[in-house]
Amino acid sequence: MNDLVSIVMPAYNTGKFIAKTISSVLAQTYTNWELLIVDDCSTDDTAAVVAGVLDERIRYFQNEKNSGAAISRNRALREARGRWIAFLDSDDFWFPEKLEKQIRFMEENGYHFSYTQYSEMDEEGKPLGKLVTGPKRITKTGMYNYCWPGCLTVMYDASVVGLIQIADMKKNNDYAMWLQVCRKADCYLLPEELAKYRRGRRGSVSTLSYTKLIKWHYRLFRVTEGRCAFVAAYFTLKNLFFGFCKKLFFVKRHRSHS
């Protein structure tokens, strides 16, 4: 277990949170990583906070104009030098053994695409008492049914998957990535809580109304995936159904550790 991990981190106005997020990367028991932070023209102190963290494994980029998370992730993926590609948004964080356990899980089983369980916290970092899990195996069909993996938990093997670049979508751009990756490899669940997701920040997917969620799901399948209107609507309806199933079967009451 000595291959480089490239960690993709888009950032926009997360100066309040990003220091703890970076600290969770610095605390990893697996140390062969590079952290690719792409700052999307933040207007707060994000740049200053990152500049205050001295570690040669951190690579910091600034977009010339505000472009959104999809373009920022694309840039980080083009810059990535590692075999393993992992994702961590700049207001979430990992537990210390996240990378080590996930790489071991993938190498021992011959997997090329995986995700883990995660718990939820509010904007201030207080636990919400929810553990989010998912199916043990997600095939291509299963991924089209619903975006099961939490972005902050995903890892894939770039030597198998190759370079991923996605369309410029303001929402659901992580889902667009998984739809590409699942064409090369099924996704497997490591059934352990290894990350925490910050829910409820303004502008995040977790704050969107159902009407807007439907619109963005339809646009993903219609525009990004290039499906006809009927098929796009069909996949959107399936997403709504399996989203209900996820809340019913894969979101559990939980007392999280810090």
C-alpha positions, 0 to 999 in steps of 0.5 A: 500500500504505497501508491499516491492518493490524489485528493480533489477539493474544490473550495469556495468561501469555506474559510470558516471550515477548511482548516479543520478539513485540511487537518483531517487530511494531515491526520491520515495514517496513510501518508502518501497523498497529495491534496489538490485544492482549487479555490473558485475565487473565494471572497473570504479568507479561504486563501489565507487559511490555506496559505497558513498550512505548510505542507509540501503535499498540498497543491493550491490552485485558483480559478481565474473566474468563479466557475463552479464545483464541476470546473474546479473538480475537472481542473484538479482531476487534470492535475492529479498524479496519483493512482487513487483518486479521492474526494473531500469537499472543503467543509467536510472531514475524514476520520484518520484511518479513512484512506488506509482502510479504504485502500486496503479494502480495495486492494484486498478485494480487487475493487477499483471503485468504492465508497464508505459510510458517513455521518451527518453534522449541522453547519456548526459541526454538531452531530445530527444523529444520522449514519448514511450507508448504501448497497453493498455493490452498485452496478451501472444500473444501480448508479443510474437508479440513484446517486448512492455514494457520498462524494466525500467517501468515494475513491477510484483507481485512475489506472483503470478508470482513466481521466474523468472530465464532466460537463459544467453542471452547477448541481449533481456534478459528483453524480455525473462523475460516478455515472462515468466511473461506473462504466468502468467498474462497479462500486463497493461499500466499505461498511464503516463510518469514515467521514462526516458531511456538513449538511445545510450550508447555504447553496448546498444540495441538501438545502434544495427544494424537491422542485429544484432537485427534480429539475437538476436530476432531469438536466443531468440525464437530458443534457449531460448524459444526452438522453431523450426527454422520455428516458431523462424523465424515466431516470428522474422518476426512478431517482425519486423512488430510490431516494425514498428507499435510501431514506427508508433503508440506508439512513440510520439513527446513530451516535457518531464519534468525533 
